[in-house]
Amino acid sequence: MAKIKKPAPKIHNKGSAQETLEVAVKINADSLMNTPEYYVNHIEVAYSAFDFTLIAAKATAMLSTEQTEQAVKTGKLLLEPSVQIILPVNVMPGLIKALQTQMDKYEENYTKISSLQ
């Protein structure tokens, strides 16, 4: 729930401070056809004192010659991130709860995710 401060009707007395009215609103995302979508199957998470960063990439079955050589030589496959999502710390508890809720619903309707590993 977000709170938006909206100016209250003006008071016409000289010297009085303008009052504000707090209104609680629920924010929902409106999914649009032109909203970018990304398929990712690898996500790394980093954090700082101020935010968390999700770095998402797509690992494909067909590697370039350079990627194959690099992987054989170093034991690592470097992927170019498709998207980085930077989240303020205060949204993390809600995000974790929402992900857990969606995973629970998925498992109720399909199969335990742990059995897919």
DRENTORKOL-3810 file (N, C-alpha, C; in nm, 4 decimals):
REM DRENTORKOL-3810
@n.u->0.0855; n.v->-0.1163; n.w->0.0000; ca.u->0.0000; ca.v->0.0000; ca.w->0.0000; c.u->0.0901; c.v->0.1225; c.w->0.0000
@n.u->0.0653; n.v->0.2122; n.w->-0.0910; ca.u->0.1423; ca.v->0.3359; ca.w->-0.0983; c.u->0.0590; c.v->0.4503; c.w->-0.0444
@n.u->0.1256; n.v->0.5467; n.w->0.0081; ca.u->0.0548; ca.v->0.6650; ca.w->0.0583; c.u->0.0919; c.v->0.7836; c.w->-0.0290
@n.u->-0.0075; n.v->0.8513; n.w->-0.0757; ca.u->0.0135; ca.v->0.9698; ca.w->-0.1571; c.u->-0.0328; c.v->1.0901; c.w->-0.0772
@n.u->0.0530; n.v->1.1878; n.w->-0.0666; ca.u->0.0141; ca.v->1.3097; ca.w->0.0055; c.u->-0.0515; c.v->1.4039; c.w->-0.0944
@n.u->-0.1706; n.v->1.4401; n.w->-0.0640; ca.u->-0.2499; ca.v->1.5262; ca.w->-0.1515; c.u->-0.2825; c.v->1.6527; c.w->-0.0739
@n.u->-0.2585; n.v->1.7670; n.w->-0.1364; ca.u->-0.2908; ca.v->1.8904; ca.w->-0.0633; c.u->-0.4395; c.v->1.8952; c.w->-0.0272
@n.u->-0.4663; n.v->1.9324; n.w->0.0941; ca.u->-0.6057; ca.v->1.9490; ca.w->0.1388; c.u->-0.6568; c.v->2.0814; c.w->0.0838
@n.u->-0.7863; n.v->2.1017; n.w->0.0878; ca.u->-0.8391; ca.v->2.2315; ca.w->0.0425; c.u->-0.7677; c.v->2.3444; c.w->0.1171
@n.u->-0.7381; n.v->2.4505; n.w->0.0434; ca.u->-0.6639; ca.v->2.5613; ca.w->0.1024; c.u->-0.7454; c.v->2.6307; c.w->0.2101
@n.u->-0.6743; n.v->2.6691; n.w->0.3139; ca.u->-0.7357; ca.v->2.7456; ca.w->0.4219; c.u->-0.6985; c.v->2.8908; c.w->0.3975
@n.u->-0.7952; n.v->2.9765; n.w->0.3947; ca.u->-0.7697; ca.v->3.1148; ca.w->0.3563; c.u->-0.7340; c.v->3.2072; c.w->0.4720
@n.u->-0.6981; n.v->3.1491; n.w->0.5856; ca.u->-0.6551; ca.v->3.2333; ca.w->0.6968; c.u->-0.5081; c.v->3.2669; c.w->0.6782
@n.u->-0.4737; n.v->3.3932; n.w->0.6934; ca.u->-0.3332; ca.v->3.4320; ca.w->0.6803; c.u->-0.2505; c.v->3.3661; c.w->0.7898
@n.u->-0.1314; n.v->3.3193; n.w->0.7488; ca.u->-0.0381; ca.v->3.2659; ca.w->0.8460; c.u->-0.0617; c.v->3.1199; c.w->0.8821
@n.u->-0.1658; n.v->3.0559; n.w->0.8319; ca.u->-0.1874; ca.v->2.9150; ca.w->0.8659; c.u->-0.1077; c.v->2.8263; c.w->0.7707
@n.u->-0.0557; n.v->2.7179; n.w->0.8235; ca.u->0.0210; ca.v->2.6240; ca.w->0.7412; c.u->-0.0758; c.v->2.5426; c.w->0.6560
@n.u->-0.0336; n.v->2.5099; n.w->0.5342; ca.u->-0.1185; ca.v->2.4273; ca.w->0.4486; c.u->-0.1201; c.v->2.2849; c.w->0.5028
@n.u->-0.2386; n.v->2.2291; n.w->0.5166; ca.u->-0.2522; ca.v->2.0933; ca.w->0.5672; c.u->-0.2415; c.v->1.9948; c.w->0.4518
@n.u->-0.1989; n.v->1.8707; n.w->0.4827; ca.u->-0.1968; ca.v->1.7666; ca.w->0.3810; c.u->-0.2854; c.v->1.6526; c.w->0.4266
@n.u->-0.3420; n.v->1.5856; n.w->0.3301; ca.u->-0.4301; ca.v->1.4731; ca.w->0.3553; c.u->-0.3616; c.v->1.3496; c.w->0.3004
@n.u->-0.3459; n.v->1.2447; n.w->0.3821; ca.u->-0.2849; ca.v->1.1211; ca.w->0.3353; c.u->-0.3944; c.v->1.0286; c.w->0.2848
@n.u->-0.3745; n.v->0.9776; n.w->0.1640; ca.u->-0.4704; ca.v->0.8867; ca.w->0.1023; c.u->-0.3982; c.v->0.7571; c.w->0.0717
@n.u->-0.4489; n.v->0.6442; n.w->0.1209; ca.u->-0.3885; ca.v->0.5138; ca.w->0.0944; c.u->-0.4425; c.v->0.4611; c.w->-0.0381
@n.u->-0.3525; n.v->0.4193; n.w->-0.1258; ca.u->-0.3919; ca.v->0.3630; ca.w->-0.2545; c.u->-0.3157; c.v->0.2333; c.w->-0.2778
@n.u->-0.3755; n.v->0.1417; n.w->-0.3521; ca.u->-0.3081; ca.v->0.0185; ca.w->-0.3912; c.u->-0.2560; c.v->0.0385; c.w->-0.5329
@n.u->-0.1293; n.v->0.0072; n.w->-0.5536; ca.u->-0.0674; ca.v->0.0254; ca.w->-0.6846; c.u->-0.0659; c.v->-0.1091; c.w->-0.7563
@n.u->-0.1185; n.v->-0.1122; n.w->-0.8783; ca.u->-0.1155; ca.v->-0.2316; ca.w->-0.9622; c.u->-0.0496; c.v->-0.1971; c.w->-1.0943
@n.u->0.0279; n.v->-0.2916; n.w->-1.1481; ca.u->0.0884; ca.v->-0.2716; ca.w->-1.2799; c.u->-0.0149; c.v->-0.3070; c.w->-1.3860
@n.u->-0.0198; n.v->-0.2267; n.w->-1.4905; ca.u->-0.1103; ca.v->-0.2508; ca.w->-1.6020; c.u->-0.0275; c.v->-0.3118; c.w->-1.7138
@n.u->-0.0436; n.v->-0.4431; n.w->-1.7359; ca.u->0.0338; ca.v->-0.5128; ca.w->-1.8377; c.u->-0.0154; c.v->-0.4721; c.w->-1.9763
@n.u->0.0762; n.v->-0.4241; n.w->-2.0547; ca.u->0.0425; ca.v->-0.3785; ca.w->-2.1891; c.u->0.1101; c.v->-0.4673; c.w->-2.2931
@n.u->0.0528; n.v->-0.4718; n.w->-2.4108; ca.u->0.1083; ca.v->-0.5547; ca.w->-2.5179; c.u->0.2496; c.v->-0.5118; c.w->-2.5565
@n.u->0.2815; n.v->-0.3840; n.w->-2.5425; ca.u->0.4140; ca.v->-0.3367; ca.w->-2.5828; c.u->0.5139; c.v->-0.3317; c.w->-2.4673
@n.u->0.4766; n.v->-0.3868; n.w->-2.3517; ca.u->0.5708; ca.v->-0.3944; ca.w->-2.2404; c.u->0.6789; c.v->-0.4971; c.w->-2.2752
@n.u->0.8061; n.v->-0.4616; n.w->-2.2649; ca.u->0.9120; ca.v->-0.5575; ca.w->-2.3001; c.u->0.9050; c.v->-0.6838; c.w->-2.2137
@n.u->0.9304; n.v->-0.7974; n.w->-2.2755; ca.u->0.9367; ca.v->-0.9256; ca.w->-2.2053; c.u->1.0743; c.v->-0.9865; c.w->-2.2291
@n.u->1.1264; n.v->-1.0544; n.w->-2.1286; ca.u->1.2572; ca.v->-1.1162; ca.w->-2.1385; c.u->1.2476; c.v->-1.2596; c.w->-2.0877
@n.u->1.2949; n.v->-1.3562; n.w->-2.1667; ca.u->1.3079; ca.v->-1.4923; ca.w->-2.1169; c.u->1.4483; c.v->-1.5048; c.w->-2.0610
@n.u->1.4575; n.v->-1.5411; n.w->-1.9346; ca.u->1.5882; ca.v->-1.5603; ca.w->-1.8712; c.u->1.5865; c.v->-1.6931; c.w->-1.7959
@n.u->1.6989; n.v->-1.7609; n.w->-1.7964; ca.u->1.7107; ca.v->-1.8854; ca.w->-1.7213; c.u->1.8323; c.v->-1.8842; c.w->-1.6284
@n.u->1.8871; n.v->-1.7662; n.w->-1.6093; ca.u->1.9986; ca.v->-1.7492; ca.w->-1.5142; c.u->1.9838; c.v->-1.6119; c.w->-1.4498
@n.u->1.9813; n.v->-1.6086; n.w->-1.3176; ca.u->1.9712; ca.v->-1.4817; ca.w->-1.2463; c.u->2.0754; c.v->-1.4788; c.w->-1.1351
@n.u->2.1472; n.v->-1.3697; n.w->-1.1288; ca.u->2.2398; ca.v->-1.3449; ca.w->-1.0182; c.u->2.1839; c.v->-1.2296; c.w->-0.9357
@n.u->2.2119; n.v->-1.2318; n.w->-0.8069; ca.u->2.1622; ca.v->-1.1278; ca.w->-0.7171; c.u->2.2810; c.v->-1.0624; c.w->-0.6482
@n.u->2.2807; n.v->-0.9310; n.w->-0.6468; ca.u->2.3833; ca.v->-0.8545; ca.w->-0.5764; c.u->2.3121; c.v->-0.7520; c.w->-0.4887
@n.u->2.3832; n.v->-0.7005; n.w->-0.3914; ca.u->2.3218; ca.v->-0.5998; ca.w->-0.3044; c.u->2.4238; c.v->-0.4968; c.w->-0.2612
@n.u->2.3710; n.v->-0.3816; n.w->-0.2231; ca.u->2.4513; ca.v->-0.2758; ca.w->-0.1616; c.u->2.3752; c.v->-0.2318; c.w->-0.0373
@n.u->2.4213; n.v->-0.1295; n.w->0.0270; ca.u->2.3525; ca.v->-0.0789; ca.w->0.1458; c.u->2.2166; c.v->-0.0184; c.w->0.1103
@n.u->2.1947; n.v->0.0121; n.w->-0.0180; ca.u->2.0743; ca.v->0.0846; ca.w->-0.0579; c.u->1.9782; c.v->0.0070; c.w->-0.1457
@n.u->2.0268; n.v->-0.0989; n.w->-0.2140; ca.u->1.9391; ca.v->-0.1688; ca.w->-0.3069; c.u->1.9867; c.v->-0.3107; c.w->-0.3351
@n.u->1.9010; n.v->-0.3848; n.w->-0.4032; ca.u->1.9332; ca.v->-0.5180; ca.w->-0.4524; c.u->1.9287; c.v->-0.5115; c.w->-0.6047
@n.u->2.0163; n.v->-0.5862; n.w->-0.6712; ca.u->2.0184; ca.v->-0.5887; ca.w->-0.8168; c.u->2.0020; c.v->-0.7325; c.w->-0.8640
@n.u->1.9055; n.v->-0.7532; n.w->-0.9543; ca.u->1.8871; ca.v->-0.8811; ca.w->-1.0205; c.u->1.9492; c.v->-0.8678; c.w->-1.1588
@n.u->2.0454; n.v->-0.9526; n.w->-1.1893; ca.u->2.1128; ca.v->-0.9506; ca.w->-1.3183; c.u->2.0696; c.v->-1.0778; c.w->-1.3903
@n.u->1.9929; n.v->-1.0617; n.w->-1.4980; ca.u->1.9306; ca.v->-1.1757; ca.w->-1.5638; c.u->1.9881; c.v->-1.1960; c.w->-1.7036
@n.u->2.0073; n.v->-1.3233; n.w->-1.7389; ca.u->2.0634; ca.v->-1.3578; ca.w->-1.8694; c.u->1.9978; c.v->-1.4855; c.w->-1.9214
@n.u->2.0186; n.v->-1.5108; n.w->-2.0483; ca.u->1.9661; ca.v->-1.6314; ca.w->-2.1115; c.u->2.0839; c.v->-1.7154; c.w->-2.1582
@n.u->2.0935; n.v->-1.8359; n.w->-2.1032; ca.u->2.1950; ca.v->-1.9312; ca.w->-2.1469; c.u->2.1307; c.v->-2.0182; c.w->-2.2548
@n.u->2.1943; n.v->-2.0240; n.w->-2.3709; ca.u->2.1386; ca.v->-2.1035; ca.w->-2.4803; c.u->2.2160; c.v->-2.2339; c.w->-2.4950
@n.u->2.1535; n.v->-2.3309; n.w->-2.5596; ca.u->2.2186; ca.v->-2.4605; ca.w->-2.5820; c.u->2.3290; c.v->-2.4487; c.w->-2.6863
@n.u->2.3103; n.v->-2.3576; n.w->-2.7807; ca.u->2.4093; ca.v->-2.3383; ca.w->-2.8870; c.u->2.5033; c.v->-2.2250; c.w->-2.8485
@n.u->2.6260; n.v->-2.2604; n.w->-2.8178; ca.u->2.7250; ca.v->-2.1598; ca.w->-2.7805; c.u->2.8065; c.v->-2.1198; c.w->-2.9029
@n.u->2.8521; n.v->-1.9956; n.w->-2.9020; ca.u->2.9430; ca.v->-1.9511; ca.w->-3.0077; c.u->3.0770; c.v->-2.0211; c.w->-2.9883
@n.u->3.1584; n.v->-2.0179; n.w->-3.0915; ca.u->3.2918; ca.v->-2.0781; ca.w->-3.0824; c.u->3.3717; c.v->-2.0127; c.w->-2.9703
@n.u->3.3599; n.v->-1.8806; n.w->-2.9592; ca.u->3.4325; ca.v->-1.8081; ca.w->-2.8547; c.u->3.3848; c.v->-1.8486; c.w->-2.7153
@n.u->3.2523; n.v->-1.8609; n.w->-2.6980; ca.u->3.1981; ca.v->-1.9019; ca.w->-2.5676; c.u->3.2441; c.v->-2.0428; c.w->-2.5320
@n.u->3.2437; n.v->-2.1328; n.w->-2.6311; ca.u->3.2865; ca.v->-2.2711; ca.w->-2.6067; c.u->3.4326; c.v->-2.2755; c.w->-2.5654
@n.u->3.5175; n.v->-2.2028; n.w->-2.6385; ca.u->3.6601; ca.v->-2.1995; ca.w->-2.6054; c.u->3.6830; c.v->-2.1418; c.w->-2.4660
@n.u->3.6120; n.v->-2.0348; n.w->-2.4344; ca.u->3.6237; ca.v->-1.9705; ca.w->-2.3030; c.u->3.5794; c.v->-2.0669; c.w->-2.1929
@n.u->3.4690; n.v->-2.1364; n.w->-2.2147; ca.u->3.4163; ca.v->-2.2293; ca.w->-2.1146; c.u->3.5130; c.v->-2.3447; c.w->-2.0907
@n.u->3.5692; n.v->-2.3983; n.w->-2.1981; ca.u->3.6642; ca.v->-2.5095; ca.w->-2.1853; c.u->3.7905; c.v->-2.4630; c.w->-2.1142
@n.u->3.8374; n.v->-2.3443; n.w->-2.1495; ca.u->3.9622; ca.v->-2.2919; ca.w->-2.0933; c.u->3.9486; c.v->-2.2526; c.w->-1.9468
@n.u->3.8385; n.v->-2.1854; n.w->-1.9112; ca.u->3.8255; ca.v->-2.1291; ca.w->-1.7763; c.u->3.7269; c.v->-2.2044; c.w->-1.6864
@n.u->3.6419; n.v->-2.2868; n.w->-1.7467; ca.u->3.5381; ca.v->-2.3530; ca.w->-1.6679; c.u->3.4213; c.v->-2.2606; c.w->-1.6367
@n.u->3.4170; n.v->-2.1449; n.w->-1.7025; ca.u->3.3102; ca.v->-2.0482; ca.w->-1.6814; c.u->3.2473; c.v->-2.0108; c.w->-1.8151
@n.u->3.1178; n.v->-1.9883; n.w->-1.8123; ca.u->3.0469; ca.v->-1.9402; ca.w->-1.9294; c.u->3.0005; c.v->-1.7982; c.w->-1.8988
@n.u->3.0538; n.v->-1.7017; n.w->-1.9710; ca.u->3.0148; ca.v->-1.5623; ca.w->-1.9503; c.u->2.8959; c.v->-1.5303; c.w->-2.0403
@n.u->2.7918; n.v->-1.4804; n.w->-1.9799; ca.u->2.6712; ca.v->-1.4436; ca.w->-2.0530; c.u->2.6517; c.v->-1.2934; c.w->-2.0469
@n.u->2.6032; n.v->-1.2365; n.w->-2.1560; ca.u->2.5689; ca.v->-1.0948; ca.w->-2.1559; c.u->2.4331; c.v->-1.0806; c.w->-2.0898
@n.u->2.4209; n.v->-0.9968; n.w->-1.9873; ca.u->2.2906; ca.v->-0.9793; ca.w->-1.9223; c.u->2.1857; c.v->-0.9268; c.w->-2.0195
@n.u->2.0648; n.v->-0.9811; n.w->-2.0091; ca.u->1.9515; ca.v->-0.9326; ca.w->-2.0878; c.u->1.8927; c.v->-0.8084; c.w->-2.0238
@n.u->1.8925; n.v->-0.8080; n.w->-1.8894; ca.u->1.8325; ca.v->-0.6968; ca.w->-1.8160; c.u->1.8888; c.v->-0.6960; c.w->-1.6740
@n.u->1.8995; n.v->-0.5773; n.w->-1.6172; ca.u->1.9339; ca.v->-0.5616; ca.w->-1.4762; c.u->1.8180; c.v->-0.4882; c.w->-1.4106
@n.u->1.7705; n.v->-0.5426; n.w->-1.3005; ca.u->1.6603; ca.v->-0.4804; ca.w->-1.2283; c.u->1.7133; c.v->-0.4388; c.w->-1.0918
@n.u->1.7048; n.v->-0.3108; n.w->-1.0628; ca.u->1.7551; ca.v->-0.2568; ca.w->-0.9363; c.u->1.6347; c.v->-0.2239; c.w->-0.8490
@n.u->1.6317; n.v->-0.2840; n.w->-0.7305; ca.u->1.5183; ca.v->-0.2713; ca.w->-0.6398; c.u->1.5609; c.v->-0.2065; c.w->-0.5089
@n.u->1.4835; n.v->-0.1099; n.w->-0.4590; ca.u->1.5148; ca.v->-0.0543; ca.w->-0.3277; c.u->1.4925; c.v->-0.1605; c.w->-0.2198
@n.u->1.5676; n.v->-0.1490; n.w->-0.1130; ca.u->1.5638; ca.v->-0.2485; ca.w->-0.0048; c.u->1.4220; c.v->-0.2698; c.w->0.0486
@n.u->1.3428; n.v->-0.1647; n.w->0.0581; ca.u->1.2114; ca.v->-0.1767; ca.w->0.1217; c.u->1.1117; c.v->-0.2622; c.w->0.0428
@n.u->1.1378; n.v->-0.2913; n.w->-0.0852; ca.u->1.0442; ca.v->-0.3765; ca.w->-0.1602; c.u->1.0781; c.v->-0.5246; c.w->-0.1492
@n.u->1.1928; n.v->-0.5580; n.w->-0.0949; ca.u->1.2367; ca.v->-0.6982; ca.w->-0.0920; c.u->1.1449; c.v->-0.7900; c.w->-0.0112
@n.u->1.1021; n.v->-0.7539; n.w->0.1103; ca.u->1.0136; ca.v->-0.8462; ca.w->0.1830; c.u->0.8848; c.v->-0.8762; c.w->0.1058
@n.u->0.8251; n.v->-0.7755; n.w->0.0435; ca.u->0.7038; ca.v->-0.7973; ca.w->-0.0350; c.u->0.7302; c.v->-0.8821; c.w->-0.1580
@n.u->0.8446; n.v->-0.8609; n.w->-0.2231; ca.u->0.8808; ca.v->-0.9401; ca.w->-0.3410; c.u->0.9001; c.v->-1.0864; c.w->-0.3026
@n.u->0.9715; n.v->-1.1107; n.w->-0.1946; ca.u->0.9948; ca.v->-1.2490; ca.w->-0.1504; c.u->0.8623; c.v->-1.3163; c.w->-0.1156
@n.u->0.7747; n.v->-1.2449; n.w->-0.0469; ca.u->0.6433; ca.v->-1.3001; ca.w->-0.0119; c.u->0.5616; c.v->-1.3300; c.w->-0.1377
@n.u->0.5630; n.v->-1.2386; n.w->-0.2346; ca.u->0.4871; ca.v->-1.2586; ca.w->-0.3585; c.u->0.5418; c.v->-1.3773; c.w->-0.4372
@n.u->0.6741; n.v->-1.3906; n.w->-0.4439; ca.u->0.7335; ca.v->-1.5045; ca.w->-0.5140; c.u->0.6978; c.v->-1.6359; c.w->-0.4449
@n.u->0.7024; n.v->-1.6373; n.w->-0.3121; ca.u->0.6679; ca.v->-1.7582; ca.w->-0.2376; c.u->0.5218; c.v->-1.7957; c.w->-0.2601
@n.u->0.4329; n.v->-1.6970; n.w->-0.2574; ca.u->0.2899; ca.v->-1.7207; ca.w->-0.2811; c.u->0.2675; c.v->-1.7789; c.w->-0.4197
@n.u->0.3310; n.v->-1.7214; n.w->-0.5207; ca.u->0.3142; ca.v->-1.7708; ca.w->-0.6575; c.u->0.3719; c.v->-1.9111; c.w->-0.6732
@n.u->0.4850; n.v->-1.9394; n.w->-0.6081; ca.u->0.5435; ca.v->-2.0730; ca.w->-0.6152; c.u->0.4516; c.v->-2.1744; c.w->-0.5487
@n.u->0.3936; n.v->-2.1402; n.w->-0.4343; ca.u->0.3007; ca.v->-2.2296; ca.w->-0.3659; c.u->0.1803; c.v->-2.2603; c.w->-0.4543
@n.u->0.1254; n.v->-2.1588; n.w->-0.5197; ca.u->0.0107; ca.v->-2.1787; ca.w->-0.6095; c.u->0.0483; c.v->-2.2664; c.w->-0.7279
@n.u->0.1671; n.v->-2.2459; n.w->-0.7833; ca.u->0.2157; ca.v->-2.3287; ca.w->-0.8940; c.u->0.2220; c.v->-2.4749; c.w->-0.8504
@n.u->0.2821; n.v->-2.4975; n.w->-0.7329; ca.u->0.2975; ca.v->-2.6347; ca.w->-0.6842; c.u->0.1638; c.v->-2.7003; c.w->-0.6545
@n.u->0.0642; n.v->-2.6242; n.w->-0.6097; ca.u->-0.0702; ca.v->-2.6782; ca.w->-0.5876; c.u->-0.1336; c.v->-2.7232; c.w->-0.7190
@n.u->-0.1086; n.v->-2.6491; n.w->-0.8257; ca.u->-0.1722; ca.v->-2.6757; ca.w->-0.9542; c.u->-0.0959; c.v->-2.7698; c.w->-1.0461
@n.u->0.0364; n.v->-2.7789; n.w->-1.0288; ca.u->0.1174; ca.v->-2.8579; ca.w->-1.1223; c.u->0.1990; c.v->-2.9623; c.w->-1.0497
@n.u->0.3189; n.v->-2.9274; n.w->-1.0100; ca.u->0.4083; ca.v->-3.0221; ca.w->-0.9430; c.u->0.5040; c.v->-2.9447; c.w->-0.8526
@n.u->0.5620; n.v->-3.0154; n.w->-0.7579; ca.u->0.6623; ca.v->-2.9523; ca.w->-0.6717; c.u->0.7805; c.v->-2.9070; c.w->-0.7558
@n.u->0.8210; n.v->-2.7840; n.w->-0.7372; ca.u->0.9336; ca.v->-2.7326; ca.w->-0.8140; c.u->1.0614; c.v->-2.8086; c.w->-0.7816
@n.u->1.0770; n.v->-2.8536; n.w->-0.6588; ca.u->1.1962; ca.v->-2.9299; ca.w->-0.6219; c.u->1.2088; c.v->-3.0580; c.w->-0.7044
@n.u->1.0949; n.v->-3.1117; n.w->-0.7528; ca.u->1.1015; ca.v->-3.2346; ca.w->-0.8347; c.u->1.1464; c.v->-3.2057; c.w->-0.9770
@n.u->1.1545; n.v->-3.0782; n.w->-1.0148; ca.u->1.1982; ca.v->-3.0416; ca.w->-1.1490; c.u->1.3490; c.v->-3.0262; c.w->-1.1592
@n.u->1.4168; n.v->-3.0259; n.w->-1.0457; ca.u->1.5625; ca.v->-3.0041; ca.w->-1.0480; c.u->1.6359; c.v->-3.1289; c.w->-1.0890
END
